[in-house]
Amino acid sequence: MTLEIARIDILEGRGDAFEAAAREAVALFASAEGCSGMKILRSHEVDNRYWLLVDWRDVAAHEAFRSTGGFAQWRELVGSYFAGPPMVEHGQPVGIGL
């Protein structure tokens, strides 16, 4: 299991529109090979910052998704709200936690 962690900063005043577009994109992730879940969180501390968290089978599944029409549709839906490129990392479990 790999967790995609993407920090997405959006343009000032565009939060509601970004969230509406992201809601439309949930189905794109649901149908993606190797994706078992996703959610978006809004930062409490930083205005206009969101966190995209996606559970992937492995990094290869995420990389494969990036070359699909589903990824292109995701970016078409939400990309115009980005203040800059998202910062993306992958986290892998180490067996610590509840």
C-alpha positions as CSV (number, residue, x, y, z in Angstrom):
1,M,0.0,0.0,0.0
2,T,1.2,3.5,-0.9
3,L,-0.3,6.8,0.1
4,E,-0.1,9.6,-2.3
5,I,0.1,12.9,-0.4
6,A,-0.4,16.0,-2.6
7,R,-0.3,19.5,-1.2
8,I,-2.5,21.7,-3.5
9,D,-2.5,25.4,-3.1
10,I,-5.3,27.1,-5.0
11,L,-6.1,30.6,-6.2
12,E,-7.5,33.0,-3.7
13,G,-11.3,32.8,-3.4
14,R,-11.6,29.7,-5.5
15,G,-12.1,27.1,-2.7
16,D,-15.8,26.5,-3.3
17,A,-15.3,26.0,-7.0
18,F,-12.3,23.8,-6.5
19,E,-14.2,21.6,-4.0
20,A,-17.1,21.3,-6.5
21,A,-14.8,20.2,-9.3
22,A,-13.0,17.8,-7.0
23,R,-16.3,16.2,-6.1
24,E,-16.9,15.5,-9.7
25,A,-13.5,13.7,-9.9
26,V,-14.1,11.2,-7.2
27,A,-15.5,8.7,-9.7
28,L,-12.2,9.0,-11.7
29,F,-10.2,7.8,-8.8
30,A,-12.8,5.1,-7.9
31,S,-12.4,3.6,-11.3
32,A,-8.6,3.9,-11.4
33,E,-6.7,0.6,-11.5
34,G,-4.9,0.1,-8.1
35,C,-6.8,2.9,-6.3
36,S,-8.6,1.9,-3.1
37,G,-9.6,5.3,-1.8
38,M,-9.1,9.0,-1.9
39,K,-10.1,12.1,0.1
40,I,-9.4,15.8,0.1
41,L,-8.8,17.8,3.2
42,R,-8.8,21.6,3.6
43,S,-6.0,23.0,5.7
44,H,-7.1,24.6,8.9
45,E,-3.9,26.7,9.2
46,V,-3.3,27.9,5.7
47,D,-6.0,29.5,3.6
48,N,-6.4,28.1,0.1
49,R,-4.4,24.9,0.9
50,Y,-5.8,21.4,0.4
51,W,-4.4,17.9,0.8
52,L,-5.2,15.1,-1.7
53,L,-4.7,11.7,-0.1
54,V,-5.0,8.7,-2.4
55,D,-4.5,5.1,-1.4
56,W,-2.7,3.2,-4.2
57,R,-1.7,-0.5,-4.4
58,D,1.9,0.8,-5.1
59,V,3.7,3.7,-6.6
60,A,3.5,2.0,-10.0
61,A,-0.3,2.2,-9.9
62,H,-0.2,5.9,-9.3
63,E,2.3,6.4,-12.1
64,A,0.2,4.4,-14.4
65,F,-2.9,6.5,-13.5
66,R,-1.0,9.6,-14.5
67,S,-0.9,8.4,-18.1
68,T,-4.6,7.7,-18.4
69,G,-7.6,9.7,-19.6
70,G,-8.9,9.7,-16.0
71,F,-5.9,11.7,-14.8
72,A,-6.3,14.1,-17.8
73,Q,-9.9,14.6,-16.8
74,W,-8.9,15.2,-13.1
75,R,-6.5,17.9,-14.2
76,E,-9.0,19.4,-16.6
77,L,-11.6,19.6,-13.7
78,V,-9.3,21.1,-11.0
79,G,-6.1,22.4,-12.7
80,S,-7.4,25.9,-13.4
81,Y,-7.7,26.4,-9.7
82,F,-4.1,25.6,-8.8
83,A,-1.9,28.5,-7.7
84,G,1.1,26.4,-8.7
85,P,2.0,22.8,-9.3
86,P,1.0,20.4,-6.5
87,M,3.8,19.0,-4.3
88,V,3.4,15.2,-4.4
89,E,5.1,12.6,-2.2
90,H,4.4,8.9,-1.5
91,G,4.2,7.5,1.9
92,Q,4.7,3.8,2.7
93,P,3.6,2.1,5.9
94,V,6.3,1.1,8.4
95,G,4.0,-0.7,10.8
96,I,3.7,2.0,13.5
97,G,0.4,3.4,14.5
98,L,-3.2,2.6,15.6
